[in-house]
Amino acid sequence: MIVVTAFIKAKEGNGEDLEHVIKKYAPQFLQDEGCIEYRVHRRLDDSNAFFFYEKYASEEALKAHSTSPHFKEMGAAMRPYVEGKPQINMYREL
């Protein structure tokens, strides 16, 4: 299993817009073959901070996710609202 975590920060005043984009696209990822879990959280003490937790059956499933049309569409839709680069980490389950 492969786990991906990502921290994304919305530009000041754009948290609601970013949340709207995430809610539009995130359910589609759960339909992808090999996507076991896809959850997004918003920090309690910073409404512009988002945490993504994703779990995939294999590296192949993760690659399919990251090259899917809806992944690319979501990235383009999020871009105007995101501050800086996302902090992404990948792990292999023990």
Secondary structure, 3 states (H helix, E strand, C coil): CEEEEEEEEECCCCHHHHHHHHHHHHHHHCCCCCEEEEEEEECCCCCCEEEEEEEECCHHHHHHHHCCHHHHHHHHHHHHHEEEEEEEEEEECC
